[in-house]
């Protein structure tokens, strides 16, 4: 039977297999993150390709039949289809962003474990070892100082939101033209539809990211 001194010695003995286990988990998280954003970028590329193809088709139809009511109907159909595809893409980007936050938190926790195993490596780490909001921002910004608004505006999700806003505005303007409204009211329909769609997307994103982070295990020092 092991004595207390022997048990203490076993606990204090270096365990290199822990680093291997943590590194395996780290690579698994990195692979998941890479595959997620590869899928998201593929969807965004498909969306942009479809929207560009619709514009090309509209230009060809306009050359053939001119700017009449039939072209207006085709444009409305294309804009509606683009908005549906863009909304589905925005939903996937939002879900991927939420998943990405949790993946980065998990990797920050693993770095905290690395530092516990080998405290001397702390000065060499660029990403954070904390899993709260400050730690997440430090990892996303790779050590740079960056505000939350700048992070949001420069994100992939906001890029897709802007595309959807422009498409929604174009659809509103086309519907106003189809209703034979005046030029002023047609423009107002376009602006109103774009702003309404932008606000709707912001509400959905706020519901996904508005709440505080739960289960913070390694908070940043005050």
Helices and strands as residue ranges (DSSP letters): H 4-12, H 16-65, H 69-117, G 119-124, H 133-140, H 148-153, H 156-178, H 183-209
